[in-house]
Amino acid sequence: MNRKVLASWCLYDFANSFYAVLPAVLWTVYYRTVIVGNEQGLGDQWWGRAISSAMLIVAATSPMMGALADYAGVRKRLLLLYTLMAVGAVGLYATVEPGMVLWGLAVTVVSHVGFEGAQVFYNSYLPELVPREYQGRVSGWGFATGYAGSLLALVMALPLAERGHFDLTWLLIAGAFLLFSLPAFFWLPGDRPARLGAGEAAGAGMRESWRTFRDILRLRETRRFLLAYFFYEDGVNTVIISAAAFASMTLRFQTSELILLFALVQISALAGAYLWARPTDRLGPRRVVLLLLVQWIAVVTASYFVSSTQSFFVIAVLAGSGLGAIQAASRAFMAGLIPPGREGDFFGFYHLCGKSAAVLGPLLFGEISAATSGNQRLAILSVLLLFVIGGLLLSRVRAGGPTVVPARPLQSPAS
């Protein structure tokens, strides 16, 4: 395994995590409270519509684009294209002023489609870069590196945000996202030879998507895993994009407190992703995900009852420690279920499940908040059911067991 290639793959997680702080803590609060206004829950409602629209677009296009990447040999070029789409849209955040609700929604949707769409091509490299017995820990390394990126983004953004220079904040994050993505564009393996031209590949991509869907229906354990993932990933996504708004409106966090809160989440998520990386291979991703779902159920239940900022900081640390771990274990789980040579289209359906589910959670949170005049406690409690259903479905999956670990451990890209 080429360490430079592995490091560049992990570093892309570092780069796109600069974007991740926007829908998680900065832009989400700014759009809801400054652009829309959230006294009666309207900001929650419009934000839910924006994120759900973006997720719907990603869900609808991911399988076809994944198959197109495989057929036309354009995976790396599509990774670059989607990344540039996200970077450009974040730069346009600086043009959104209070009251420009629809323009703010538009740039939010475009940036999120670019960010989430790129994950299809980025994740599809994992089974190609490392053997199966190392995929759990390498996936964990990627997420841990990503949370380090989020921490750096917060450190860079805090001085500007505290002074109200949000336009410069968006431009800084866009530039850093692009800069730290460059190693992946240079060093990740080049595209495979095209099997078809672009137009033929698009048609073949649609046919391949349908074939992949039928294959997944025949592959019992893959089908069961993706159904479980559909529900519990919806819960994870909803908590991520709603936590800052909940802290801001319900618990009255200030901007500096929000950034500190998110920094603690990133530190605990980094530690969780790293500490669970090796156990994911030894115990198997299925057992790891089930354990983490119990933790997420406890997080949501505690959030409903929390009344102090100090208690919410403790809950945030608990949530963060399970955040990167469950995402890394799920990615490794999926990688172990993919037939060789089908990485792009199968990871396309993996994103279809994760992102189509993410249409429901944010929309449900926003509509409940608006219908109850901003009662975010009831809104966040609705997420509990998603984790319970996901856990029950995953318990029926008979795959994702421990992988064989060679006697000689793989070196970390940082060593």
GUFIKOL-75420 format. One record per atom (N, C-alpha, C, O): residue in one letter; z, x, y. Coordinates in steps of 0.001 Angstrom, whole numbers, plus 500000, padded with zeros to 6 digits. Layout:
REM residues N
AZXY
...
END
This chain:
REM residues 415
M500000500846498802
M500000500000500000
M500000500880501247
M500833501777501386
N499063500617502147
N498950501364503393
N500045500908504371
N500065499754504800
R500944501826504712
R502069501454505570
R501605501035506962
R502189500138507570
K500554501684507465
K500056501324508793
K499536499885508807
K499756499150509770
V498852499491507743
V498341498126507645
V499497497144507549
V499492496110508217
L500489497460506721
L501647496587506570
L502413496452507885
L502836495359508260
A502585497576508577
A503283497540509867
A502512496709510889
A503119495979511673
S501180496810510890
S500378496038511847
S500464494546511540
S500440493718512451
W500567494201510243
W500720492784509866
W502057492260510374
W502118491182510965
C503128493016510149
C504445492601510644
C504469492539512171
C505120491669512750
L503759493463512823
L503780493520514278
L503096492305514896
L503420491934516024
Y502158491676514186
Y501568490451514723
Y502626489354514814
Y502615488552515748
D503548489320513838
D504669488387513930
D505517488693515161
D506017487782515821
F505672489965515463
F506384490387516672
F505669489859517911
F506306489359518838
A504333489974517922
A503545489560519087
A503599488056519305
A503874487600520416
N503337487270518243
N503266485826518463
N504629485205518713
N504726484058519149
S505692485971518434
S507024485467518745
S507290485451520246
S508208484768520700
F506503486188521018
F506603486062522470
F506217484640522879
F506825484055523775
Y505201484094522213
Y504833482703522501
Y505925481745522033
Y506187480734522685
A506563482059520904
A507508481120520290
A508663480750521198
A509243479675521042
V509017481620522155
V510129481282523060
V509744480167524030
V510620479545524630
L508455479907524191
L508024478888525160
L508309477475524673
L509024476742525356
P507772477051523503
P508092475698523055
P509521475554522564
P510020474438522424
A510186476675522300
A511548476597521781
A512601476521522883
A513624475864522695
V512380477183524044
V513453477209525038
V512973477167526486
V513632476532527309
L511867477805526836
L511483477913528247
L510546476796528697
L510930475950529506
W509331476790528181
W508347475803528622
W508769474382528257
W508500473445529008
T509429474215527111
T509834472872526702
T510774472242527727
T510618471071528075
V511747473012528212
V512683472481529205
V511992472304530552
V512215471307531239
Y511152473268530933
Y510456473203532226
Y509521471987532276
Y509480471270533276
Y508773471762531192
Y507841470632531179
Y508599469300531203
Y508239468386531945
R509642469201530390
R510383467941530312
R511099467606531621
R511060466466532082
T511751468605532212
T512631468331533355
T511959468512534709
T512246467757535638
V511068469499534845
V510447469781536139
V509102469065536279
V508839468432537302
I508255469162535261
I506919468552535352
I506983467041535192
I506341466316535952
V507754466546534205
V507804465106533933
V509055464467534541
V508960463467535252
G510229465047534261
G511502464411534607
G512059463725533371
G511354462953532722
N513322463997533035
N513840463544531739
N515101462693531857
N515870462590530901
E515319462083533025
E516545461308533193
E516613460126532226
E517693459791531740
Q515492459502531947
Q515449458353531041
Q514753458683529715
Q514339457783528984
G514631459958529419
G514009460351528159
G512499460439528207
G511872460655527170
L511874460277529405
L510411460343529486
L509889461748529193
L508822461906528600
G510641462767529608
G510232464126529297
G510193464375527813
G509260465006527314
D511209463881527080
D511219463983525622
D510001463280525029
D509367463781524100
Q509688462106525585
Q508573461315525066
Q507241462038525248
Q506449462114524308
W506982462570526446
W505721463254526702
W505638464571525931
W504568464947525454
W506763465267525810
W506751466509525031
W506463466219523561
W505703466944522918
G507063465172523040
G506784464783521660
G505314464468521458
G504736464817520428
R504704463807522441
R503275463493522342
R502430464759522368
R501451464872521630
A502810465716523220
A502042466963523323
A502084467747522020
A501045468147521497
I503291467967521494
I503428468755520273
I502813468037519085
I502162468667518252
S503012466725518994
S502435465971517879
S500913466002517925
S500265466101516883
S500333465917519127
S498869465989519247
S498354467347518784
S497362467431518061
A499040468413519209
A498628469759518796
A498733469924517292
A497823470459516659
M499830469471516718
M500025469600515281
M498994468786514503
M498545469198513433
L498627467634515046
L497629466808514383
L496278467518514345
L495579467482513332
I495914468164515453
I494655468922515508
I494685470073514514
I493720470291513781
V495788470805514489
V495906471936513558
V495859471442512117
V495184472034511274
A496580470353511835
A496601469821510478
A495217469382510027
A494829469615508883
A494471468744510930
A493150468229510565
A492121469333510365
A491194469176509570
T492274470452511078
T491251471500511039
T491608472692510149
T490719473453509766
S492877472871509815
S493288474077509086
S492597474249507740
S492128475351507455
P492505473218506890
P491839473441505602
P490381473867505758
P489932474790505078
M489639473210506642
M488239473558506826
M488092474958507413
M487224475722506991
M488946475298508393
M488842476616509005
M489242477713508031
M488675478806508054
G490218477425507174
G490586478399506155
G489453478656505192
G489179479802504836
A488785477583504764
A487637477742503873
A486476478424504588
A485771479236503988
L486268478101505870
L485217478745506654
L485459480252506740
L484524481047506646
A486725480633506919
A487056482060506988
A486672482776505697
A486182483904505729
D486894482121504569
D486573482729503282
D485068482802503059
D484557483837502630
Y484350481718503346
Y482913481654503064
Y482088482504504022
Y481185483227503603
A482403482411505308
A481588483100506311
A482076484522506583
A481450485258507346
G483183484908505968
G483708486248506185
G484117486487507624
G483797487529508195
V484837485511508232
V485196485612509656
V486701485458509877
V487130485091510970
R487500485734508853
R488942485524508990
R489521486311510157
R490259485754510969
K489203487582510251
K489782488405511309
K489279487971512681
K490033487988513654
R488015487586512763
R487471487123514037
R488114485800514465
R488352485577515652
L488390484934513501
L489062483683513837
L490511483930514256
L491024483239515136
L491170484901513640
L492515485276514073
L492494485712515538
L493363485324516318
L491503486514515905
L491358486964517288
L491057485793518212
L491653485684519283
L490130484908517811
L489728483786518650
L490903482853518938
L491121482468520087
Y491645482495517920
Y492776481586518111
Y493875482243518946
Y494521481582519760
T494082483537518742
T495083484243519543
T494698484228521018
T495541483961521875
L493433484513521322
L492966484492522707
L493065483092523311
L493337482949524503
M492846482069522502
M492995480690522981
M494437480444523432
M494672479866524493
A495395480887522622
A496802480703522975
A497164481505524220
A497830480994525120
V496726482756524269
V497037483622525409
V496474483038526704
V497170482980527717
G495216482607526668
G494592482048527866
G495281480788528346
G495469480605529549
A495665479910527418
A496312478656527811
A497694478913528401
A498098478239529348
V498425479886527847
V499736480218528411
V499579480730529847
V500392480408530714
G498537481522530096
G498270481963531449
G498053480795532403
G498405480872533580
L497471479710531887
L497222478526532714
L498485477713532980
L498472476828533836
Y499567477991532269
Y500838477325532587
Y501192477517534064
Y501799476645534686
A500806478666534610
A501143478977536002
A500478478015536986
A500884477946538147
T499462477272536538
T498762476335537428
T499362474933537389
T498942474067538157
V500338474692536510
V500923473352536348
V502070473171537347
V503010473964537375
E501982472129538156
E503002471844539164
E503693470522538846
E503158469720538080
P504878470277539423
P505608469032539166
P504732467800539378
P504031467678540382
G504791466900538416
G503991465678538467
G502659465779537752
G502025464754537501
M502207467000537410
M500915467173536728
M501133467024535221
M500962467969534452
V501514465808534827
V501924465545533446
V500776465757532464
V500953466409531435
L499605465213532773
L498482465296531838
L497910466711531755
L497548467162530668
W497824467413532872
W497345468800532837
W498333469675532065
W497934470555531303
G499618469423532273
G500615470155531509
G500517469868530025
G500666470766529196
L500264468607529693
L500069468250528288
L498858468956527707
L498897469442526577
A497770469013528490
A496527469615527994
A496701471099527676
A496298471549526604
V497296471865528593
V497444473292528335
V498474473541527233
V498374474523526497
T499459472656527123
T500422472773526024
T499733472595524684
T499965473362523749
V498884471578524594
V498168471316523342
V497262472483522981
V497263472926521833
V496490472989523933
V495562474087523651
V496315475345523215
V495920476010522257
S497389475663523916
S498145476868523564
S498766476737522178
S498787477700521412
H499263475565521859
H499920475375520568
H498908475363519428
H499189475859518337
V497735474796519681
V496673474833518658
V496274476282518385
V496090476670517231
G496139477083519449
G495795478490519259
G496858479244518493
G496548479994517566
F498109479052518872
F499220479738518219
F499343479330516750
F499388480188515868
E499395478030516488
E499583477555515119
E498342477784514266
E498450478109513084
G497157477613514865
G495932477823514102
G495786479247513618
G495281479479512520
A496219480207514420
A496125481616514029
A496968481917512798
A496665482846512050
Q498035481127512581
Q498909481385511437
Q498187481215510107
Q498538481865509122
V497180480346510073
V496414480153508838
V495812481476508379
V495917481839507207
F495190482186509292
F494486483426508950
F495471484578508783
F495288485437507921
Y496511484595509608
Y497521485640509512
Y498252485574508166
Y498395486589507485
N498711484384507789
N499452484242506537
N498599484542505314
N499113485008504298
S497302484279505404
S496438484476504248
S496281485947503877
S495775486256502798
Y496703486857504750
Y496662488284504425
Y497759488680503436
Y497606489670502721
L498867487925503381
L500033488347502608
L499710488625501144
L500019489717500668
P499103487690500399
P498834487994498985
P497803489092498782
P497721489660497693
E497016489404499802
E496036490472499703
E496662491844499967
E496223492845499402
L497686491892500823
L498248493167501243
L499289493717500280
L499420494934500152
V500037492845499596
V501124493312498734
V501103492581497401
V500685491425497345
P501550493234496317
P501620492570495012
P502675491473495013
P503556491449495872
R502581490574494052
R503422489378494033
R504913489700494033
R505696488992494665
E505319490772493322
E506744491052493210
E507382491509494519
E508607491591494612
Y506557491811495543
Y507081492235496833
Y506838491212497947
Y507229491440499092
Q506202490096497622
Q505798489173498675
Q506987488526499377
Q506921488264500578
G508071488263498652
G509243487656499277
G509854488542500336
G510145488088501443
R510052489824499999
R510692490709500968
R509766491071502126
R510220491199503263
V508458491237501846
V507536491559502934
V507396490373503885
V507305490551505100
S507380489159503325
S507368487968504176
S508617487936505052
S508547487594506233
G509756488293504470
G510990488360505246
G510947489425506320
G511440489213507428
W510348490600505995
W510204491651507006
W509393491151508198
W509715491437509351
G508319490387507891
G507481489868508971
G508261488958509896
G508188489094511117
F509015488019509310
F509793487105510144
F510892487842510901
F511158487535512063
A511534488818510247
A512576489578510935
A511993490330512130
A512594490359513204
T510814490942511938
T510133491619513038
T509797490627514154
T509898490949515338
G509398489420513757
G509077488397514742
G510268488001515593
G510133487814516802
Y511426487873514979
Y512599487501515760
Y513024488620516694
Y513588488362517757
A512757489858516307
A512978490961517248
A512068490813518464
A512472491118519586
G510836490343518241
G509920490077519346
G510435488982520262
G510317489079521484
S511004487941519673
S511562486859520490
S512708487352521356
S512847486948522510
L513532488234520788
L514637488796521565
L514125489586522758
L514633489444523870
L513112490424522525
L512544491200523622
L511935490283524670
L512061490539525868
A511275489213524229
A510690488263525176
A511762487642526065
A511559487483527268
L512893487295525477
L513982486710526258
L514544487702527269
L514812487345528416
V514720488946526839
V515226489980527744
V514278490170528926
V514721490352530060
M512973490128528656
M511987490303529715
M511915489082530635
M511717489211531843
A512079487886530035
A511891486659530817
A513124486265531616
A513003485600532645
L514311486663531159
L515546486207531792
L515614486496533297
L515914485580534063
P515348487739533761
P515447487991535205
P514501487119536025
P514866486660537107
L513284486883535517
L512322486056536248
L512733484592536249
L512650483920537277
A513180484094535093
A513555482688534989
A514771482370535859
A514824481317536494
E515738483269535888
E516937483028536697
E516620482959538186
E517316482284538944
R515560483664538604
R515157483655540016
R514130482567540316
R513658482451541447
G513780481764539298
G512833480682539491
G511381481099539515
G510528480308539917
H511061482345539087
H509676482823539079
H509009482472537741
H508631483354536969
F508877481171537489
F508371480749536187
F506891481070536017
F506445481332534900
D506118481053537107
D504697481381536989
D504517482814536485
D503648483076535653
L505336483739536988
L505272485118536504
L505773485232535066
L505311486080534303
T506717484373534708
T507230484369533337
T506126484041532347
T505989484703531318
W505331483010532660
W504248482624531734
W503215483752531615
W502744484048530517
L502870484369532725
L501872485442532709
L502389486665531948
L501630487317531230
L503665486970532103
L504255488101531391
L504214487877529890
L503869488786529134
I504559486688529458
I504573486388528028
I503157486404527460
I502941486901526355
A502195485866528201
A500804485881527739
A500308487312527560
A499669487628526556
G500598488175528525
G500152489564528435
G500793490313527285
G500126491087526598
A502096490088527065
A502790490770525968
A502281490282524619
A502140491079523691
F502004488995524493
F501438488432523262
F500140489152522917
F499941489567521776
L499272489299523885
L497990489969523647
L498187491447523320
L497574491961522384
L499025492123524073
L499219493561523890
L499705493906522489
L499160494801521843
F500726493200522019
F501311493532520726
F500502492997519546
F500796493314518394
S499477492184519835
S498570491732518780
S497504492773518450
S496898492717517380
L497272493716519352
L496166494659519198
L496212495464517888
L495164495643517268
P497384495959517437
P497372496703516173
P496824495896514995
P496129496442514138
A497133494606514953
A496604493771513870
A495091493683513942
A494418493731512913
F494548493554515149
F493103493452515299
F492405494755514915
F491269494741514441
F493084495870515119
F492496497172514790
F492657497544513319
F491729498091512724
W493822497259512715
W494169497873511434
W494227496924510235
W494209497388509095
L494295495624510458
L494236494736509304
L492873494867508626
L491887495182509293
P492798494633507319
P491509494784506625
P490402493978507278
P490625492871507770
G489211494547507276
G488065493861507863
G487673492642507056
G488157492432505944
D486799491851507624
D486342490639506950
D485513490983505723
D484794491982505694
R485630490140504721
R484806490293503535
R483368489923503867
R483127489195504830
P482410490412503087
P481017490047503348
P480818488535503315
P481376487836502469
A480016488051504247
A479757486614504315
A478968486166503097
A478000486809502692
R479400485053502522
R478645484459501420
R477603483466501933
R476633483156501240
L477815482968503163
L476909481999503756
L476850482234505261
L477734482878505825
G475802481709505917
G475733481733507361
G476768480790507951
G477381479998507235
A476958480881509277
A478014480107509918
A477837478604509718
A478792477907509375
G476603478098509935
G476372476667509779
G476563476213508347
G477206475197508085
E475993476981507413
E476162476635506008
E477615476758505593
E478116475974504786
A478298477771506165
A479696477974505824
A480556476807506297
A481515476431505624
A480219476228507455
A480986475087507955
A480872473904506992
A481864473254506665
G479625473638506539
G479437472567505567
G480120472884504246
G480764472034503632
A479958474145503827
A480616474559502588
A482128474509502739
A482848474215501785
G482608474801503959
G484036474740504205
G484583473344504005
G485667473175503446
M483844472336504455
M484276470957504253
M484274470604502771
M485203469964502277
R483213471029502056
R483172470758500616
R484278471521499889
R484898471008498958
E484512472767500338
E485563473569499713
E486940472975499980
E487819473023499120
S487124472417501168
S488401471781501475
S488659470609500530
S489773470414500044
W487608469838500284
W487743468706499360
W488013469198497934
W488814468612497206
R487329470287497548
R487546470855496221
R488962471402496097
R489613471232495067
T489439472064497162
T490800472598497136
T491818471473497027
T492805471585496300
F491574470392497752
F492462469239497676
F492534468695496251
F493614468382495752
R491375468587495602
R491363468109494216
R492047469098493282
R492739468704492344
D491844470399493548
D492516471417492727
D494030471319492869
D494761471433491886
I494495471109494095
I495941471000494330
I496502469780493608
I497604469834493063
L495754468686493600
L496207467497492881
L496348467765491389
L497206467188490721
R495487468658490869
R495555468991489434
R496644470020489135
R497176470057488025
L496975470853490119
L498006471875489927
L499363471252490245
L499754471170491409
R500072470819489224
R501261469987489399
R502327470646490268
R502851470021491189
E502647471894489982
E503738472523490723
E503354472810492177
E504187472711493079
T502080473167492395
T501608473364493770
T501683472056494540
T502119472015495690
R501248470986493882
R501288469661494514
R502722469264494859
R502984468770495956
R503636469474493941
R505032469106494167
R505660469950495283
R506398469436496123
F505356471251495278
F505921472101496315
F505433471684497697
F506230471587498630
L504128471436497841
L503588471095499151
L504134469760499656
L504311469578500861
L504400468832498748
L504985467561499165
L506405467771499685
L506792467199500704
A507172468589498982
A508529468896499452
A508482469634500783
A509249469332501697
Y507581470599500886
Y507428471376502113
Y507061470473503291
Y507512470693504414
F506246469465503029
F505844468508504062
F507067467939504782
F507079467832506008
F508089467577504014
F509261466937504607
F510222467940505228
F510625467771506379
Y510599468986504488
Y511638469845505058
Y511110470709506197
Y511876471050507098
E509833471073506190
E509288471840507310
E509197470984508560
E509322471496509673
D508980469682508388
D509005468774509531
D510378468796510180
D510496468800511405
G511409468811509356
G512761468903509890
G513003470188510652
G513578470173511740
V512560471311510077
V512739472609510732
V512007472638512073
V512578473045513086
N510748472208512080
N509956472219513313
N510591471348514396
N510624471731515566
T511091470185514008
T511678469267514991
T512933469856515611
T513147469739516817
V513768470491514787
V514978471123515319
V514613472248516283
V515230472390517338
I513603473054515918
I513206474192516757
I512782473732518149
I513217474291519155
I511929472709518197
I511370472315519488
I512272471365520267
I512002471082521434
S513346470865519640
S514223469901520312
S515573470480520692
S516289469894521504
A515934471630520114
A517286472161520327
A517562472478521789
A518630472150522306
A516600473119522463
A516816473487523860
A516954472253524750
A517798472225525646
A516135471242524509
A516232470009525301
A517564469312525047
A518173468775525973
F518016469319523800
F519309468727523454
F520442469446524180
F521336468814524742
A520391470786524158
A521426471561524839
A521372471352526339
A522415471279526989
S520185471255526896
S520023471126528342
S520479469765528853
S521198469681529849
M520061468699528172
M520340467356528686
M521671466811528196
M522448466282528990
T521949466930526906
T523155466330526340
T524398467171526592
T525464466633526890
L524264468505526474
L525416469394526648
L525420470102528004
L526338470870528291
R524408469855528842
R524336470369530214
R524323471893530292
R524987472477531147
F523574472533529408
F523411473978529469
F522585474350530702
F521644473640531057
Q522934475457531352
Q522136476018532420
Q521057476935531818
Q521106477259530632
T520078477354532651
T518975478175532150
T519476479461531493
T519004479835530420
S520433480137532139
S520953481383531574
S521651481136530242
S521567481963529333
E522351479982530119
E523022479641528859
E522002479326527771
E522205479667526606
L520901478672528153
L519849478374527179
L519245479656526627
L519016479772525423
I518988480608527496
I518395481863527061
I519371482632526166
I518966483224525166
L520662482619526531
L521662483250525675
L521734482552524318
L521838483205523280
L521678481226524338
L521701480453523097
L520537480850522194
L520718481101521003
F519344480904522776
F518164481229521984
F518219482680521519
F517741482998520430
A518792483556522326
A518940484952521900
A519827485052520675
A519531485814519754
L520917484289520652
L521795484286519483
L521080483740518258
L521275484227517144
V520239482709518476
V519448482174517364
V518514483242516815
V518375483377515599
Q517871484006517701
Q516941485042517256
Q517666486151516500
Q517168486633515483
I518840486559516986
I519599487609516307
I520008487148514909
I519853487883513935
S520530485927514821
S520953485417513516
S519751485159512615
S519837485344511401
A518618484727513204
A517415484506512399
A516862485816511867
A516427485893510718
L516880486850512705
L516442488178512266
L517301488652511095
L516787489127510082
A518624488512511252
A519531488938510179
A519320488111508924
A519316488647507816
G519143486793509095
G518945485932507939
G517662486235507195
G517652486290505965
A516570486433507936
A515285486740507302
A515357488060506540
A514819488184505440
Y516028489047507140
Y516113490355506494
Y517029490309505269
Y516695490859504219
L518184489652505407
L519153489626504309
L518681488786503126
L519045489067501984
W517874487759503387
W517377486920502306
W516061487434501712
W515567486871500736
A515490488496502291
A514183488971501831
A514227489436500373
A513428488971499561
R515134490334500032
R515222490820498656
R515714489739497689
R515148489604496605
P516756488957498043
P517153487870497136
P516047486865496853
P516050486230495799
T515095486708497779
T513981485792497523
T513182486247496315
T512715485414495539
D513014487556496139
D512331488072494955
D513230488005493726
D512763487678492635
R514513488310493891
R515418488384492742
R515827487000492239
R515838486761491032
L516163486089493154
L516572484745492771
L515393483791492635
L515461482805491901
G514318484091493342
G513163483206493381
G513186482361494643
G514262481938495067
P512036482099495262
P512004481336496510
P512499479906496360
P513022479338497318
R512346479311495182
R512790477923495007
R514292477803495200
R514757476932495935
R515058478678494541
R516508478611494651
R516960478931496075
R517891478310496588
V516311479885496701
V516672480252498069
V516440479087499023
V517294478794499860
V515297478420498907
V515007477288499797
V516005476156499582
V516457475547500552
L516355475861498342
L517322474789498069
L518680475100498699
L519310474217499280
L519129476341498587
L520393476733499211
L520335476585500727
L521296476141501354
L519208476958501303
L519068476893502757
L518950475457503255
L519347475167504384
L518413474554502440
L518339473156502855
L519729472537502955
L519971471695503819
V520644472949502078
V522032472494502206
V522605472956503550
V523323472212504218
Q522282474176503928
Q522744474706505217
Q522158473922506377
Q522866473638507343
W520872473562506306
W520237472808507388
W520813471401507510
W520932470881508619
I521168470786506402
I521801469462506449
I523136469546507184
I523479468657507964
A523884470617506931
A525152470821507628
A524930471040509120
A525720470561509934
V523865471757509494
V523555472029510897
V523276470728511652
V523820470512512734
V522430469863511088
V522063468620511767
V523273467695511883
V523482467067512921
T524065467612510820
T525256466754510857
T526228467223511930
T526764466414512687
A526455468530511992
A527362469073513003
A526827468849514411
A527606468618515335
S525509468914514590
S524914468720515914
S525152467307516439
S525301467111517645
Y525186466337515556
Y525428464960515979
Y526820464807516593
Y527006464053517548
F527794465529516037
F529176465378516483
F529587466368517563
F530642466187518172
V528798467408517825
V529224468471518734
V529435467928520149
V528686467072520618
S530471468446520819
S530757467983522182
S530980469118523170
S531067468877524374
S531073470343522686
S531327471473523581
S530243472525523429
S529603472640522383
T530050473290524496
T529040474349524447
T529438475435523459
T528579475999522781
Q530724475734523367
Q531168476772522440
Q530845476400521000
Q530378477241520231
S531089475154520630
S530793474702519266
S529303474753518981
S528885475074517868
F528494474431520005
F527051474433519783
F526523475852519599
F525540476055518886
F527152476821520221
F526768478210519983
F526988478581518515
F526164479275517921
V528094478122517930
V528371478392516518
V527323477721515632
V526834478323514676
I526984476478515952
I525966475752515185
I524620476457515291
I523876476540514314
A524310476967516489
A523033477652516698
A522932478907515832
A521867479198515288
V524014479641515702
V524015480834514860
V523782480444513394
V523028481106512681
L524433479371512956
L524245478893511585
L522801478460511357
L522218478755510313
A522221477759512336
A520828477334512223
A519890478537512197
A518965478592511387
G520131479495513083
G519272480667513142
G519266481459511856
G518220481955511437
S520432481586511214
S520502482370509983
S519682481753508866
S519290482448507928
G519414480439508955
G518580479792507947
G517145479597508366
G516311479181507561
L516842479895509628
L515505479618510164
L514439480543509586
L513514480093508911
G514577481840509857
G513587482780509339
G513591482845507832
G512546483034507210
A514778482686507231
A514894482788505781
A514104481692505072
A513405481965504097
I514209480450505555
I513519479356504867
I512014479435505088
I511241479066504204
Q511586479911506255
Q510155480053506503
Q509563481183505674
Q508470481048505122
A510289482310505585
A509795483438504801
A509755483094503320
A508783483418502637
A510805482439502810
A510840482067501395
A509743481059501063
A509149481116499986
S509473480135501989
S508410479146501755
S507045479815501712
S506210479472500876
R506814480770502610
R505534481495502608
R505354482272501309
R504261482289500743
A506419482916500833
A506343483648499575
A506136482692498404
A505394483006497473
F506780481537498443
F506612480517497407
F505140480127497300
F504569480106496209
M504533479820498449
M503135479412498455
M502223480534497991
M501279480294497238
A502495481763498433
A501649482899498039
A501621483070496531
A500599483467495972
G502730482775495865
G502790482916494415
G502085481815493664
G501919481914492448
L501662480759494354
L500994479627493707
L499478479642493884
L498788478777493343
I498947480613494636
I497531480605495004
I496684481369493977
I497020482505493643
P495597480778493470
P494682481518492595
P494037482669493365
P493754482515494553
P493796483818492727
P493176484960493409
P491839484587494052
P491017483890493456
G491639485075495300
G490402484820496014
G490359483495496746
G489355483178497384
R491449482698496666
R491464481382497319
R492511481338498427
R492995480264498785
E492861482509498973
E493970482567499916
E493728481726501163
E494608480977501587
G492524481846501761
G492246481170503013
G492347479657502907
G493035479020503705
D491658479075501918
D491647477617501838
D492983477063501355
D493384475987501797
F493692477770500452
F494995477276500013
F496030477378501126
F496856476480501288
F495992478482501905
F496911478554503032
F496513477562504126
F497356477149504923
G495244477181504169
G494837476118505071
G495548474815504740
G496005474109505639
F495645474488503436
F496351473272503046
F497855473422503198
F498553472440503449
Y498354474623503050
Y499777474884503322
Y500081474528504781
Y501092473886505069
H499210474944505692
H499398474593507099
H499141473117507345
H499774472514508213
L498221472528506594
L497983471098506723
L499268470328506452
L499609469406507194
C499978470699505401
C501226470011505069
C502287470256506127
C502937469318506588
G502465471521506515
G503501471841507484
G503251471236508846
G504174470735509489
K502004471282509289
K501712470840510656
K501454469347510749
K501739468745511784
S500924468733509702
S500776467279509747
S502145466621509681
S502364465572510286
A503071467239508943
A504440466735508951
A505040466868510344
A505787465997510790
A504710467967511034
A505271468212512362
A504745467234513404
A505223467229514539
V503771466409513041
V503342465333513932
V504432464268514008
V504685463700515070
L505067464007512880
L506028462905512793
L507348463210513492
L507826462404514291
G507948464384513195
G509287464686513686
G509422464685515203
G510261463958515735
P508609465488515930
P508722465488517397
P508427464130518022
P509062463738519001
L507450463407517443
L507122462085517976
L508292461127517772
L508630460342518658
L508908461204516586
L510053460344516293
L511218460670517222
L511863459765517750
F511489461961517424
F512574462374518316
F512333461848519730
F513237461282520344
G511117462033520248
G510798461609521601
G510872460109521784
G511389459634522795
E510363459352520819
E510355457902520947
E511765457328520834
E512114456395521556
I512577457881519931
I513959457408519819
I514730457712521095
I515497456876521573
S514528458910521651
S515205459280522896
S514808458336524031
S515665457871524783
A513515458057524153
A513050457169525230
A513543455744525025
A513909455067525986
A513555455279523763
A513962453901523476
A515453453680523690
A515888452550523915
T516236454748523622
T517695454636523786
T518159455222525120
T519320455603525269
S517243455289526087
S517552455804527431
S518107457212527406
S519036457539528145
G517520458060526537
G517880459469526505
G518999459833525558
G519606460892525719
N519303458983524557
N520347459301523583
N519783460277522547
N519192459865521549
Q519971461568522797
Q519411462579521916
Q520221462781520645
Q519722463381519692
R521445462302520606
R522239462420519378
R521627461572518263
R521500462032517128
L521254460352518583
L520599459507517591
L519243460088517199
L518837460016516039
A518547460665518183
A517228461230517913
A517315462395516933
A516518462480515999
I518275463291517139
I518361464464516268
I518911464099514895
I518629464793513919
L519699463012514798
L520222462582513509
L519100462107512580
L519244462142511358
S517984461665513165
S516865461201512341
S516266462331511507
S515579462079510517
V516526463575511905
V515985464722511183
V516675464912509835
V516098465488508912
L517912464428509722
L518694464637508500
L517955464140507264
L517957464798506224
L517331462986507383
L516632462386506243
L515498463271505746
L515222463304504546
L514837463989506652
L513726464843506266
L514186465981505349
L513505466310504378
F515333466578505655
F515862467658504820
F516309467138503449
F516101467802502433
V516916465964503424
V517381465396502158
V516198465100501236
V516227465443500054
I515165464467501778
I513984464151500970
I513317465425500481
I512944465522499312
G513162466410501374
G512546467666500980
G513303468353499862
G512693468871498926
G514633468365499947
G515439468997498906
G515322468294497572
G515212468946496534
L515345466959497587
L515213466208496338
L513855466451495676
L513772466597494456
L512804466493496476
L511470466747495924
L511346468170495388
L510744468387494335
L511916469146496111
L511818470538495674
L512592470774494382
L512217471636493588
S513652470030494166
S514441470208492946
S513639469876491692
S514024470266490589
R512523469157491853
R511680468798490716
R510574469817490451
R509850469696489463
V510435470813491316
V509388471822491149
V509825472840490097
V510939473359490165
R508972473123489141
R509264474076488071
R508477475359488277
R507830475857487355
A508535475880489467
A507889477150489809
A508769477822490848
A509825477300491207
G508327479003491342
G509094479685492362
G510318480385491828
G511317480531492532
G510245480827490562
G511364481548489982
G511368483010490387
G510511483440491159
P512325483785489874
P512403485216490207
P511136485948489798
P510523485617488784
T510747486933490576
T509610487780490236
T510115489095489673
T511271489460489883
V509262489805488963
V509645491077488364
V509709492136489451
V508741492318490190
V510822492831489562
V511011493862490567
V510960495228489903
V511794495511489044
P510002496095490271
P509930497420489688
P511172498235490021
P511906497922490958
A511391499275489242
A512572500117489447
A512524500832490789
A513563501049491412
R511331501201491239
R511202501949492492
R510962500961493632
R509938500277493641
P511888500870494596
P511739499889495675
P510635500272496652
P510319501447496839
L510056499237497271
L509026499436498295
L509679499846499596
L510693499270499990
Q509113500835500272
Q509653501301501538
Q509393500282502638
Q508318499687502702
S510369500089503489
S510180499242504662
S509187499894505616
S509172501118505744
P508343499085506300
P507380499677507229
P508045500435508359
P507414501262509019
A509324500153508584
A510019500836509663
A510516502213509255
A510894503021510103
S510516502481507940
S511060503764507480
S510026504847507493
S510322505987507135
END
